[in-house]
Amino acid sequence: GGAVAGIGTPARAWTDLVKRADPPPTEAAGVTTQQDARAVGAVVANVPVASTPWVVSIAEPLDHVLAPARTMIGAFAVAGFIVVAAGALVGFILTGRITRPLSELSDAAASIAAGDYSNRVRVTRSDEIGRLAGAFNSMSSTVEEMHDRLESRVEERTRELEAFSYSVSHDLRAPLRHIVGFASLLDRTSGP
């Protein structure tokens, strides 16, 4: 996969096990990241061989080392997009199931506040919103009945008041005529 192996002593001859090779750029034992002469990044591991002056060096191109991580990041990005899209879809559906009935309830309440007591809300569910819609319909029916009863009582009282005012006006006409007659008689007899 493009890895380069070598063995040698830190300051002397190095070989890639086929021919003589340049020593690794770093002499310290351990793993480092560096640029080689071709400006290609590499991960280099220098490991001393125990009880010898020899060091084994393996350089792997950075692209090869990072390829699985990049593949995994791409897979996570696709999975993340799918999760976010599914979440947005579920959120949209749930929001519609909650806000649409609440909007209908709000519109019905506004129409009752404006004086239209016949407006009702469709009850299509049995959850909390369905029970709220049922209670709203019951309340609006009660308000409509009470409004109709009050209107009929107002009409009845109005008829009673009209009858009373007619009776009072009829009953007071004769005495008023007598008073006017006596007043004009007094006026004529008393003189100027």
Disulfide bonds with the S-S distance in Angstrom:
none
